[in-house]
Amino acid sequence: MNILSLFDGMSCGQIALKKLKIPYDNYYASEIDAHAMYITQKNFPATIQLGNIKELSSADLKSLPKIDLLMGGSPCQGFSFGGKGLNFDDPRSKLFFDFAKILEKINPKYFLLENVRMNKKSQDIISGILGMEPIKINSSLVSAQNRVRLYWTNIIMDGTLKDEGLVLENILEKEVNIKYLAGEKLQQGYEGGNQLNPNFKSQCNTIYNRDGKFGTLCAGTHGYSFGYVPINDFNYTFRKLTPLECERLQTVPDNYTSGVSDTQRYKMLGNGWTIDVICHILKNII
């Protein structure tokens, strides 16, 4: 089996295939982020990197063997309700059309596209081109993270995901480095409630209960906090999540992203997939 992964990032697709023990002959990846590619090659050195998707979609692709599975999560920033609402006017979200061009060229047996919830007009455009409606899955079923995503695929899935009932307490490290503590000045302004800074209400200032779910890990944080959890082990009251805890929220193996800065680890995990959701989909191609 030959696989082509577009917007491959840190290669979450390969993590899922490995977990499912699905064998494949060649794994081709299109990615431009040097840090994500480094992590991919560290963990999967046989990965064949093909470069920028813009160039790939313009090529004839005849040098590639028959591709059995095409997958990718095209950039979501233009579609996200948390962004500027540019939709296809955002050059990043417009890259979906390159995915569609490659899909038409190679005509794989299976394909999978992931993206965020979006307005109906944009969703209908994607659905019209791909010829199907997406399946909506919340990663909270298999993770301690609320993460609703849309999946367009021709893979026929068997059954639904079982809710494993995971909460933050299940994935938190027992001891963390002091550098993950919230700043003293920030905590001095805390006035109670679920916002660490009452003058700036957003996910990055939200305090999440240890017995509940965390918010969505976002691609745009670039290493800043996704939010905070209360602690009792230090003089400070709250801390942000460690990269390892974010790996666990994405059901990525512990320390898979180690080897680059925390900033890059947070970024690629926010950009990545929840592995156990992808396993739920890909297990049906066995």
N, C-alpha and C positions, 0 to 999 in steps of 0.2 A: 504494500500500500504506500502511495506517495501523498504527502500532505503539503499544502501551501497555506501559510498563516500570514495574513495581511495585518498591519498595525500590531505586529507580534509582541511588542513590549518585552517583558521579561519571560515570555514564552509560557504563559499559563496553560495554553493548549497542550504543550508537552508534559506539563506536570500532571494534567488530568489523564492523558494517555498512559503515562507511566503508572499512575495510581490504579488505573483500570487494567493494566497489563495488556494493553492492545499493541501488538507489534506493528512496526512500519519500516519501510525501506529507506525513504528519504523524507526529511523534514526541511522544507524551504521556508524562509522567513523574510518578510519585508518590514524593515524597521530602520529608523534614522537616529534614535536616541542612543548615544554612545554608552551611557551607563547601563541602560536596559540590555543592550547587546552584550556588554561585558558579563552581566549576570547570567544571561542565556548561555553564552559560550562556556562560562565557568561550570554550569550545571549540565549542559548538553553540548559538549564540544563538537559533536557531529553535525550540528545545525548548519545549514547552508544559507548564508545571508545574501539576499538579492538586492538590497538597497531600497531606494526611494520608490514608493508606490506610484508616483506620477510618471516616472520613467518606465516602471514595470508595466503600467497599463497601456503605454504607448508602444511597447515592444510586441513582437509577434508571438513570443513565448514558445516557439517551436522547438527550442533547445531543451525544454522541460519534458520529462516523461509524462504519461497520462496521470493527471491529478485526481485522486479519489475523494479527497476531502479538502474543501476550501473553507477557511474560517477567519473571522476577524471581528474586532470591535472598533468600528470607525470612530474618530474623535467626536465627543459629545458636547463640547463647550457651546456650540451654537444652538443646540436643541434644549439644553438644560434649563429648567425653570429658574434655577439659581443664577443664570447668566444674563446676558443682555437681550436675549430673545431674537438673535439675528437669524437663527435657523440656517437655511442654505446660503444666506448672504455671508455667513462666517466661512472663510476659506478652509478652515479645518473640517467643519461638518460637511462641506461640499465634497470632501474626499470620498464620501459614500459612493459617488458616481464612478470613481475609479474602481472601487470594489465591484460595482455592478458591471463595468466593462470587462474586468478580468473574469468574473463569473460567466459572462456570455462567451468569452473567448475559449475558456478551457472546459466548460460544460462538465463539471465534476459529478460524480455519483451523489455526493452529499455536500451540503453547504450549511454554514451557521454564521449568522450576523447578530451581534449584540449591540444594544445602545440603551440610552436612558429613556425614561418617559418623556414625551414631547407633545406639542400641540397636535391636534387631529389632522391638520392640513399636511404637516411634515410627515406624520406617520402614514398617512394615506399615500403620499408620493412614494415612500419607500416600499410600502406594501404593494402598490400598483406595479412597480418595477420588478419586484421579486415574485409577484404572483401569489401572495399569501398574506394572511394576517399574523402578527407576532403573538407569541405566548408570553404572558407576564408572570414573572417569578420574583418573589422577595427572598433574598438571601437569608433573612431572619429564620427561615425554616431549618437551615443547616448551620447557622452561625449566630453569634451574639451581636450581629450588625443588621440594622434595617437598611436594605439596599434593593430597591425595586428596579428591575431591568426588563427590557423587552428583548425577546429572542425570536428571530426569523430563521426557520430551518425546515428543510424537507426530510429531516430525520423523524421517523415516527416514534414517539415516546411511549413507553409502557408504564402506565401508572403515574401517580403524583408523588411529589416529595413529602416525606413524613416530617412533621414538626418535631425536632429533637429537643426543644425546650431549653436551648442554651442561653445563658445570661453572661454578663460581663465577668462576674465572679469566676466563671469557669475558665476564662482565658487569661486572667491577670497574673503577672509575675508576683511572687511573694516578696522579693526584694528588688528595688530599682535604684539606679544611680541618681544622685542628688540633682543632676542636670535636668532631669525630667520634671522637677517640681515647678509649679507655677510661680512666677515672680512675686516677691514679697509686696511690692507696690501694688500689683494687680490685686492681690488678695486682701490688701488693706481696704480696698474700695468695695469689698463684697458686702452686700446688704441683705443677704438671704435670698431664697428662691433658687431657680435653676440657671441663672445667668451670673457668671463670675464678675463681669463688668456690667452694671445696670444701665450704663449709657451706650452700650454697644451690643445689641441683641443679635446674635448670630450663632451658627453652629460652633464656631471656633471659641465662643465664650460660654457654651452650654455645659452645665454640670450634669453628668449622667449617673444614675443610681447603679450601684454595683449589682443589684438584683434585677436589673432590667437590660434592655438592648442599648447598644451604642448607635450613634448616628452614622450616616453614610460616609465612608472614607472617600474624600474628593481628590480629583486630580490637580486642582488648582491651588492646593495649600502649600506646595513646594517646601515642606518641612515644618510649617507652622502647625500649631496644635489643631487637631480636629475637634477638640473639646476636652473636658477634664473629668476625672473621677475623684471622689473623696478618698482621702487616706488618713490613717491614724498613727503611722509609724514615724512621722517627722514633725518638726515644729510647724511647718506649713500645712495647710489644710487640704490642698488639691494638687493633682499632678496630671500631666498629659500622658497619653499612651506611649509605650516604647515601640520601636519598629517591630520587635518580635511579637508584641501583642497585636499589632496591626496585621502581621502575617497570619496570626491565628484567626482574626476576624474575617480574613479572606480565605481561610482554610488552606493556606499555603504552608508547606513544611517549615518547621522552626529553622531560622537562620538561612533560609534559601537566598535572601537578598543581602546577606552579609558580604562585605568586601568593598562597599562604597559608603559614602557619607550617609548619615541619618536623613538628611534632606532628600537625597536621591532615593533612598529606601521608601520614605513616606510617599514621594511622588509616584514611583512606579507601582506601589501597592494601591494607591488611589486610582491609578489608571488601569489596574488589572482586573481580573475576573475572580469571582468566588469559585474556587476550584470544585467544590462538591456540587455546585449547580451545574457546572460544565460536565462533570462526571455523570450526572443524572441524564444529561442529553446524549453524550457520546457513547454511553454504555449500550445504546440501542443499535450501534453499527457493528457490534461484535457478531 
